[in-house]
């Protein structure tokens, strides 16, 4: 899950104002189109969770929003690391940025969930909470068994809140290992490591697959999504270094993106996105990740352009949702259950209640997300930008 961590939004370090005329300008510190893409990702996940009773709308494919988050997080993290590479404050800048961006909303969620569990007399176990406090839940195959027990060791609202945090674990583990890899290996070496991640993860998903598909929640089975995003960052970095050599590649990537996207859509439609199908969780995720990576590359290279599809992803309302997508992702699922409990008390007809569940859940989720953005996240980001070490030119 933004993560950025999964769904975490952050501007990249501002470029140095002076550069030789022969050096291409770095990308803008904020790519609005990627905020729009984050908005699409979090809306897809919400649709999967809130509208599972409307499969005719294709809401079951909304789970792929997590894969889109992985692509965006891998791109952002690797772009930052490449820009910082060789800097004296490399690790301090990177890990400080990650901690200040990810930890406050995340640990607020953990505190709220723990408080609710204790208040309702179902506090869970130390082993359960430690997995989330220290971000290692995705090291195990599948979700923690305590969440699936009957009854679960924590209230259902808390179960739903914890259920989405596996993606944050995947991203945190990736950040932890990827920073030293970029810092201490050659370009060829870490490109090879990326290729290894992309090849190994789907093989592991194929081997570990069962009808309950536990592999989809596991770091070493899902690291390829982040690796595809890192590969996009490498391509963009090379494009900035040698822009003249990439003119012809625009046509190649545009055609490749369209072809792969159409084939991927057909595959998922024919298989109905059934994760109990071994080929969906192995080959299907590969196709989806590759499609999203190509789409992200296309939007990045055309950022600010006048094409209609680029303008759509730059629309203010979609970018606004992308900006608050981290907290929206963290809290939307348990708040949906809160909405159900509130609506059930009205004793209205089932279909009316189903619609109201969605509307009330959306109101609660967006209220909490925007409140946390303006009350916590944006304030921390401003403080961070004033106090973090300044990157030095290489």
C-alpha positions in Angstrom: 0.0 0.0 0.0 2.8 4.8 -0.6 3.0 4.3 -0.1 4.3 6.2 -2.4 4.0 3.8 0.4 1.5 2.4 -1.5 -0.1 5.7 -1.5 2.4 8.2 -0.1 2.8 11.6 -1.9 5.9 13.7 -1.7 7.7 16.2 -3.8 11.2 15.4 -5.0 14.1 17.6 -3.9 14.2 20.9 -5.8 16.7 21.0 -8.7 19.8 23.2 -8.4 19.0 26.6 -10.1 22.2 26.8 -12.2 23.5 24.2 -14.7 25.5 24.1 -17.9 23.5 24.8 -21.0 24.4 21.4 -22.4 22.8 19.5 -19.5 19.0 18.8 -19.9 16.7 20.3 -17.3 15.7 18.0 -14.6 12.0 17.1 -14.3 9.7 19.4 -12.3 9.8 18.9 -8.5 6.1 17.9 -8.6 4.6 15.9 -11.5 0.9 16.7 -11.3 0.0 13.8 -13.6 1.4 11.3 -11.1 -0.8 12.8 -8.4 -3.7 12.2 -10.7 -2.5 8.6 -11.2 -2.4 8.2 -7.4 -6.0 9.4 -7.3 -7.0 6.7 -9.8 -5.1 4.1 -7.8 -6.8 4.9 -4.5 -10.3 5.2 -6.1 -9.8 1.8 -7.7 -9.0 0.3 -4.3 -12.0 1.9 -2.7 -14.2 0.7 -5.5 -13.0 -2.9 -4.9 -13.7 -2.6 -1.1 -17.0 -0.6 -1.2 -18.6 -2.0 -4.3 -17.8 -5.7 -4.3 -21.5 -6.3 -4.6 -21.5 -4.7 -8.1 -19.0 -7.0 -10.0 -20.8 -6.0 -13.3 -19.0 -2.7 -13.0 -15.6 -4.4 -12.9 -15.0 -3.4 -9.3 -13.1 -6.6 -8.6 -10.3 -5.3 -10.7 -9.9 -2.4 -8.3 -7.3 -4.4 -6.3 -4.8 -3.6 -9.1 -4.8 -0.1 -7.6 -2.2 -1.4 -5.1 0.0 -2.5 -8.0 -0.2 1.0 -9.5 0.8 2.4 -6.1 3.8 0.1 -6.1 4.9 1.4 -9.6 4.6 5.0 -8.4 6.4 4.4 -5.2 9.3 2.5 -6.9 9.6 5.4 -9.4 9.6 8.1 -6.7 12.1 6.3 -4.3 14.6 5.4 -7.0 14.4 9.0 -8.5 15.2 10.4 -5.1 18.0 8.0 -4.5 19.6 8.6 -7.9 19.5 12.3 -7.3 21.1 11.9 -3.8 23.7 9.3 -4.9 27.1 10.4 -3.9 25.8 13.0 -1.4 27.4 13.1 2.1 23.9 13.1 3.7 22.5 10.4 1.5 21.1 8.0 4.1 20.2 10.8 6.5 18.1 12.7 3.9 16.5 9.6 2.5 15.4 7.9 5.7 14.5 11.1 7.4 12.2 11.9 4.5 10.6 8.5 4.6 10.1 8.5 8.4 8.5 11.9 8.5 6.3 11.2 5.5 5.1 7.7 6.4 5.3 7.2 10.1 2.9 9.9 11.6 -0.4 8.8 9.8 0.6 5.1 10.0 1.3 5.1 13.7 -1.8 7.2 14.3 -3.8 4.4 12.7 -2.0 1.8 14.8 -2.8 3.7 18.0 -6.4 4.2 17.0 -6.9 0.5 16.1 -5.2 -0.6 19.3 -7.3 1.7 21.4 -10.5 0.5 19.8 -9.5 -3.1 20.3 -8.7 -2.6 24.0 -11.9 -0.6 24.6 -14.0 -3.3 23.1 -12.3 -6.0 25.1 -10.6 -7.8 22.2 -7.0 -6.4 22.3 -5.4 -9.1 20.1 -1.9 -10.4 20.9 1.6 -8.9 21.2 2.7 -11.0 18.2 -0.1 -9.5 16.0 0.6 -5.9 16.9 4.4 -6.2 16.7 4.1 -7.3 13.0 2.5 -4.0 12.2 4.5 -1.8 14.6 7.8 -3.0 13.0 6.5 -3.4 9.4 7.3 -7.1 9.0 3.9 -8.6 8.3 4.7 -9.1 4.6 7.7 -11.4 5.4 5.2 -14.2 6.0 3.0 -15.9 3.5 -0.5 -14.5 3.7 -2.2 -12.2 6.2 -1.7 -12.9 10.0 -3.9 -15.9 10.9 -5.4 -13.9 13.9 -7.3 -11.8 11.4 -9.0 -14.8 9.9 -9.8 -16.6 13.2 -13.5 -16.9 14.1 -14.1 -14.7 15.9 -10.9 -12.7 15.1 -8.8 -11.6 18.0 -9.6 -7.9 17.3 -12.9 -6.2 16.3 -14.0 -6.4 12.6 -13.4 -2.7 12.1 -9.8 -3.1 13.2 -9.4 -6.3 11.1 -10.3 -4.2 8.0 -7.9 -1.4 9.0 -5.0 -3.9 9.5 -5.9 -5.8 6.3 -4.6 -3.1 4.0 -1.3 -2.5 5.8 0.5 -5.4 4.2 1.3 -3.2 1.2 3.0 -0.6 3.5 5.1 -3.4 4.8 6.1 -4.4 1.3 7.1 -0.8 0.5 9.0 -0.2 3.8 11.1 -3.4 3.3 11.8 -2.3 -0.3 12.9 1.1 0.8 15.2 -0.4 3.5 17.1 -2.6 1.1 17.0 -0.5 -2.0 18.7 2.6 -0.6 22.1 0.9 0.2 21.9 -1.0 -3.1 21.7 2.2 -5.1 24.4 3.8 -3.0 27.0 1.1 -3.0 26.6 -0.7 -6.3 27.4 0.2 -9.8 24.7 1.2 -12.3 25.1 -2.1 -14.0 24.9 -4.0 -10.8 21.7 -2.5 -9.4 20.2 -2.7 -12.9 20.9 -6.5 -12.7 19.4 -6.7 -9.2 16.2 -5.0 -10.5 16.0 -7.5 -13.4 16.4 -10.3 -10.8 13.5 -9.0 -8.7 11.3 -8.7 -11.8 12.1 -12.3 -12.8 12.1 -14.0 -9.4 8.9 -12.5 -7.9 6.4 -14.0 -10.4 8.1 -17.4 -10.2 7.8 -17.3 -6.4 4.1 -16.4 -6.8 3.6 -19.3 -9.1 5.4 -21.7 -6.7 3.7 -20.5 -3.5 0.2 -20.2 -4.9 -2.7 -21.9 -3.2 -6.5 -21.4 -3.6 -6.2 -18.8 -0.8 -3.5 -16.9 -2.7 -1.3 -16.0 0.3 1.6 -15.0 -2.0 -0.1 -11.7 -3.0 0.5 -10.3 0.5 4.2 -11.2 0.7 7.2 -9.0 0.1 9.4 -11.3 -1.9 6.4 -12.2 -4.1 5.4 -8.6 -4.8 8.7 -6.8 -5.0 8.5 -6.8 -8.8 5.9 -4.0 -8.8 8.3 -1.7 -7.0 11.1 -2.9 -9.2 9.2 -1.9 -12.4 8.7 1.6 -10.9 12.5 1.7 -10.3 13.1 0.7 -13.9 11.0 3.6 -15.0 13.1 5.9 -12.9 16.3 4.5 -14.5 14.8 5.1 -18.0 13.9 8.7 -17.1 17.3 9.3 -15.6 19.0 8.0 -18.8 16.7 10.1 -20.9 17.7 13.2 -19.0 21.4 12.4 -19.5 21.1 11.6 -23.3 17.9 13.2 -24.5 19.0 13.1 -28.2 19.1 9.3 -28.2 15.5 9.0 -26.9 13.6 10.8 -29.6 12.9 7.6 -31.6 12.1 5.7 -28.4 9.0 7.8 -27.8 7.2 6.0 -30.6 8.4 2.6 -29.5 7.2 3.1 -25.9 3.8 4.6 -27.1 3.1 1.6 -29.3 4.3 -0.9 -26.7 2.2 0.7 -24.0 -1.0 0.5 -26.1 -0.3 -3.1 -27.1 0.6 -4.3 -23.7 -2.4 -2.5 -22.1 -4.9 -4.0 -24.5 -3.5 -7.6 -24.1 -3.5 -7.1 -20.3 -7.1 -5.9 -20.2 -8.2 -8.9 -22.4 -6.4 -11.3 -20.1 -8.0 -9.9 -16.9 -11.4 -9.8 -18.5 -11.2 -13.5 -19.7 -9.9 -14.7 -16.3 -12.3 -12.4 -14.3 -9.3 -11.4 -12.2 -9.8 -14.5 -10.1 -6.8 -14.6 -7.7 -7.5 -18.2 -7.0 -6.2 -18.8 -10.5 -2.4 -19.4 -10.4 -1.9 -17.7 -13.7 -3.7 -14.5 -12.6 -1.4 -14.0 -9.6 1.7 -14.8 -11.6 1.4 -13.8 -15.2 -1.6 -11.5 -14.7 0.3 -9.3 -12.2 3.3 -9.2 -14.5 1.2 -7.9 -17.3 -0.6 -5.4 -15.1 2.7 -4.1 -13.6 4.3 -3.7 -17.0 1.2 -1.9 -18.3 1.2 0.5 -15.4 4.9 1.1 -15.7 4.5 2.0 -19.4 1.6 4.3 -18.6 3.6 6.0 -15.9 6.5 6.5 -18.2 4.3 8.0 -20.9 2.7 10.5 -18.4 6.1 11.5 -17.0 7.6 12.1 -20.4 4.6 14.1 -21.5 4.0 16.0 -18.2 2.5 19.4 -18.8 1.5 18.4 -22.4 -1.7 19.3 -24.1 -2.9 15.7 -24.9 -6.4 15.0 -23.6 -5.3 12.0 -21.6 -2.5 14.0 -20.0 -4.9 16.8 -19.1 -7.3 14.3 -17.5 -4.6 13.1 -15.1 -3.7 16.7 -14.4 -7.3 17.7 -13.4 -7.4 19.5 -10.1 -10.0 17.2 -8.5 -8.1 14.0 -9.3 -4.7 15.5 -8.2 -6.4 16.6 -4.9 -7.5 13.0 -4.3 -4.0 11.8 -5.1 -2.5 14.3 -2.6 -4.5 12.8 0.3 -4.4 9.2 -1.0 -2.1 8.0 1.7 -4.5 8.7 4.6 -7.4 7.8 2.4 -5.9 4.4 1.8 -5.1 3.9 5.5 -8.6 4.6 6.8 -11.2 4.0 4.1 -11.8 0.3 4.8 -12.5 0.5 8.6 -14.6 3.7 8.0 -16.7 1.7 5.5 -17.5 -0.7 8.3 -18.3 2.2 10.6 -20.7 3.5 7.9 -22.4 0.1 7.7 -23.0 0.1 11.5 -24.5 3.6 11.3 -26.8 2.8 8.4 -27.9 -0.5 9.8 -29.4 1.4 12.7 -31.9 3.1 10.3 -33.5 -0.2 9.3 -34.0 0.9 5.7 -34.5 -1.5 2.7 -31.4 -3.5 1.8 -30.7 -1.8 -1.5 -31.1 1.7 -0.1 -28.8 0.7 2.8 -26.2 -0.6 0.4 -26.0 2.7 -1.4 -26.0 4.7 1.9 -23.1 2.5 3.2 -21.0 3.6 0.2 -22.0 7.3 0.5 -21.5 7.6 4.2 -18.2 5.6 4.0 -17.0 8.0 1.3 -18.0 11.1 3.3 -16.2 9.7 6.4 -13.1 8.6 4.5 -12.6 11.9 2.6 -13.3 13.9 5.7 -10.6 12.0 7.7 -8.2 12.1 4.8 -8.4 15.9 4.2 -8.4 16.6 7.9 -5.2 14.6 8.3 -3.6 16.2 5.3 -4.2 19.7 6.4 -3.9 19.1 10.1 -0.8 16.7 10.1 0.8 15.6 6.8 1.2 19.0 5.1 2.5 20.6 8.3 5.1 17.9 8.8 6.2 18.1 5.1 6.7 21.9 5.5 8.7 21.4 8.6 10.8 18.7 7.0 11.6 20.8 3.9 12.9 23.6 6.2 15.1 21.4 8.4 16.4 18.5 6.3 20.0 18.7 5.0 20.3 20.4 1.7 21.5 18.1 -1.2 24.9 19.2 -2.5 25.8 19.0 -6.2 27.8 16.0 -7.4 
